[in-house]
């Protein structure tokens, strides 16, 4: 690829007082300032915004123009692909640069979820599943992943220890992330034990197995190589892969995450790398069972053996492949349209040695990102490398 990240911005995630428009304009301005790029130099804009009922304002692309009058008349497009919406926007920006249609692209990802009543949140999220089959699932999207977890337990045995350790790892990592919604080390025992504060939500999934309802935004400035090489910092999008699978889970082996596996294979082959070459991975832990299956899909373990990666410490911050040093969606939060952009921003921070204290992976050279829409339907993999 020829596109590089040269600047970024990131709000904290959680229950935000700012409006959707204010979140968008805040990160757009801050990302341009961080990249030392003027609004006049921006050729194109992509906004990642899922919505599905979270915001009354459903035509949001042009809200980015509110960040600076000089953005007026720039081509601006809203991109959506369920929970992978943010990465879809990043990949579109890279394609515009690869096609030489743009030299500088501004990417913003945003969601505001917490102002929506709980019942509506569940209904909105369930729209990322196949409604003819899953529309009546108790527990909404958590119920969908509860069924996946139950099926995994049936095939491979009870994985409650592994899921609790994934949750505990990510919450521990989140303590060092100032952007994270929950900065509290909950510990394995709390995550493993059912309690009033940690009840079962769906199937074998407890509250600590589920990502958080969040507001927040993140932005990136992505540029071509010539522009990047004169910037203060540059993180190359070394390879990108997007694999879309069937929406109905009945048409595939949902425990295999085949789209995720194909995405990782394509991205690693394109980059001429193996998984062992990566310094860390930010992966889509919307639910802990997702991270467990993603270990297998990325090739870290054989099918059914994902528990080894967490129980033997491979994916801890000090392990052979740190996974979610940011705390992941589990601790950081999951404002849907912002998530993929956030993953890229935090990975770029790691590679530039600019991650917050305690979160930084020492000597990080290559980072992998997996962002997923629906139940392994929209699968986006990015491999990043600092070049300046």
N, C-alpha and C positions, 0 to 999 in steps of 0.2 A: 504494500500500500504506500501511497505518497502523502498521506495526511498525518499531521501531528498536532497534539494538544499543546497549546502555548500559554494558556491561562485558564483559570477556573474560579468559581465561587460556590459557596455552600452555606445555606442557613442551617441552624440547628433544626432537628426534627422533633415533632411533638405537637402539642396544642398551641397553635400560633395565633396571636392577636391580629396580625396583618391580614389584609384581604388577599384573595388570589392574585389580583392585579399588582398589589404591592410586593408580594413574594416574587413575582415574575420580574418586575422592573428592578428590584433590589439586586438580584443575582446577575441580571443582564449587565447592569452598570458595573458591578464589582468585578465580573469576569473580564470585561473590556479593560478596566483599569489595571487588573492584575497582569493581563497580557500586554499592556501598554499599546493597545490598539484603539484608534478612534472609531466612533460610530460610522464616520464617512468611509472608512476602509472596509467595512463589512459588506460582503457581496450577497449573502443569502442568510436566512434565518430559519431554523427548525424549532418548533415547540413540541415537546412531548407532554401530552395531557390526556389522561384516560377518561376522566369524568364519570360517565355511565350513570349520572344522576347526582353526583356529589356537588356540582355547581350549577346554579340556575343559568349562568352565562356559559353557553355551549359553543360559541363561536369565538375562540380565544386566541387564535394565531396573532392577530393584530395587536393584542395587548402588549406584546414585546416592544412594539414601536413606541409605547409610552415611556420607555426608558431614556430615550434621547430623540429630539426632533430630527436629527440627521438620519435616523433609521427609517423615516417615512419614505415610502415608495420602494423599499427593498423587498424582493420576493420573499414571502414568509408563508410557511406551511405548517399546519398542525399534523403530527404523526401519532398514530395510536396502534398498539398491538398488545392489548391487555397489560399484564404486569411487566412485560418487556418493552413497554412504550418508550422509556428513556433510551434504551440501547438502540431501538429502531430509529430514533432521531439522530443518534450519534452515527450510526451506519449510513443513514441517508446523507449526512454531511460529508462523510468520507467519500461516498460515491460521487457527489457533486464535484469534489476536489479532484478525484481520479479522472473524471470526465472533462476536466479543465473548464467546467462551467462556473467555478468560483475559486478564488484564492484564499479567502477568509470567510468562515462560516461561524455564526453564533448559534449555539445549541442551548436551549433552556428546557429543563424538566420540572414539572410542578404538579402538586395535588393538594387539595384541601378537603380532608375527610371528616374531621372531628366535629364540624358543625351540623353533621347529618345524624338524625336519630339512629340508634343502634339497629333497629329492625330494617331500616332502609339501607344501612351500610351492608348488612348481610345480603340483601336482595341485589344491591349494586354489584357486589363482588361476585355473586353467583352468575352474573351475566357473562363472566369469563369462562363458564363451563358450557356444555352442550345441553341446553334447556330441555329438549324432548326426553332426554334420559335422566338428567341430574337436577332439573328445575325444582323438584319437590324434596330435595335432599335435606333432612333435618340438620340444623347447624350451618346451613349455607356452604360457603366454600371450605370452611373448616371441616364440614361433614364430608365433602368430596375427598379431602386428604385424609380424613379419618378412615374412610373406606380403603384408601390406598395403603395406609399403615396397617389396617387389619388384614388386608390381603398379603402384605409383606410378612407379617407375623405368622400367618398361616403357612406360607411357603418356606420361610427360613427360621422360624422360631421367634420367641419373645425377644424383642430388641429394646425393652424399656430402659435398660442400663445405658445403652448406646445413645438413645434419644436424650436422656437426661444429661449425659456427659456433653453432648453437642450443645444443648441449651446452656449448661454451666460454662462451657468454654466461651461461647459467644457473649454471654453476659459479663464474664470476667474481662474479655477483650474490650467490651464497650465502655468499661470504666475509664479507659484512656482516650476515648474519642469524645471531644467536646461537642461534636455535632449529634451525638446519640441521644435518643429520647429517654432511654433508661440506662443510667450509669450506676448500676448496682451489681456487685458480685453476689449472686444468689446462692452459689454453691451447689454441688451435686445432690446432696441429701434433700434440699428443698425442691429441686427440680424433679427428683425421682419419686417424691412422696406425695400422694394425694392428700389435700388439706382444704380447709375453707378458703385459703388464699390461693390454692393451686388445684382447683377441681378438674375433673375430666370434662372436656369440651365436646369431643366427638371421637367415638371409637376409643383407641388406646391413647389418644392425644390429650394432654392436659394443657392448662393455660400457658405453662412455660414452654410448650411445644409450638406455640402460635406466635406469629409476628404481630406487631403492634399497629393499631389504627393511628395514622399520622398526618400531619400537615408538614409541608416543607418544599424547598426548591433547591436546585443546583444548576449551574451553567458552565459551559466550556466554550473556549475560543479554539477553533480547529483551523489549521492553515496548511497551505502547500509547503513543500520542502524548502523552496527558495525563501519564503517568508519566515518559516520556522528557524532556518539556520542563522537568521539575523535577530531572532528573539532572545530574550533573557534565558528562557528554558524551552525545551522541546521534547515531547514524549511521542515517539512514533507509534501509530496504530499499525504494528508490524503485520498483523493478519486479522481478518474478520471473517466470521462465518455465520450464516443465518439459515437455519433448517426449520421448516414449518411442517408440522405433522397433522394427522387427522384430529378433528375436534372431539368426536365421540370416543370415549375411553374403550367402548366395546369393540372398536376396530383395531385395537393394538394391545400389546402386553404392557399395561400401564406400569408394571413394576420394573421395566427395563429402561425407561426413559431413553428410547432409541434415538429421538431427535437430538437430545443432549449429547449422546455418544457420537453421533455423526458430526455434530457441530464441532466438538472437541477434536475429532480426527481430522476434519477438514482444516481447521485453524492451525493445528500443530504441523500438519504436512505442508501447508502454505508457508508457514514461518520456518520450516526446516528445523524443527525443534522436537524434543520429547517432553513429557510431563516433568521428568527429572530436571530439566533445564530451568523450570520456573522457580522464582524466589518466593512466591505466594500466590494465592487464588482468592478472589472475592466471588463467592457463589450465592445462588438464590435460595436462601433458607427461609422461605415464606412459612414453612413448617419444618420441624427438625427431621421428619421422615424424608423431606425433599433433599436436605443436605446429605443424609445417609445414602440415598439412592444415587445422588450425584457423584459421590466418591467412586462408585462402581462405574457410572457412565463415563466419567473422565478418564478411567483406566487406572485409578489408584489401587483398587482391589478387584478381585474377580466378583462376579455376580453373587449376591448373598453373603459376601464377606465384608461389607462396608463397615461393620462394627469394629473390625480390627483397627481401621485407620484412626478411629477416635479413642478406643479403649487402650490402644498401645501408644497413644500420644503423637501419632504421625502428624496430625493436623493442628496441634497446639502451636502457639506462637513460636516456641522453641523447637518444634518438630521438623521433620524432613520436608514437609510442604505445609506451611501455615495456611489455614483456610479461615477466611473472614477475620483478619486481624482488626478490622474496624468494629467488630461486634456483629456484623451482618445485619440482615433485616430484623433478626430476633431482638437485638438490643438497640440498634440504630433507629429502627422504625421503617415503615414501608409506605410512604406517600407515593402511590403507584407510578404516576408519570415522572416523578423525580428519581426513582430508585436506580434505573440504569445509568443516568447521568451522574448520580452520586457515586456509583461504583467506579466509573471512569475517573472522576475527579479525585477520589480518595486513592485510587491506584496510581495516578499521576503524582500525587503528593508523595507516596511511598518511593517511587522511582527517582524523584528529585531530592530525596532526603528531607522533605518538608512536612512529613506526617507529624502529628502531634506527639509530644514526648510520651513514651510508654507504648505508643502504637507503632512506631517506626520499626520495620524489619531491617536489621543492620545489613548493609551491603546489597540491598535489593536491586536487581538488574533487570529482571523480566517478570511481568505480572500477567496473570490470566484472569479473565472475568467471564462468568456465566450468568446470564439474566434470562429468566423464563417467563413466558406468558401463558396463563392457564395451567393445566396439569400437563406440563411438558409438551405444549402445543407450539408456541413460538419460542424458538431456542436460538439465543444469540451468544456467540463466543468472541471475545476480543483478546488479543495478545499484545501487550504494550512493552515498549523498550525506550529508555531514555537515550536520546542522541545528542542532546545539548544541555 
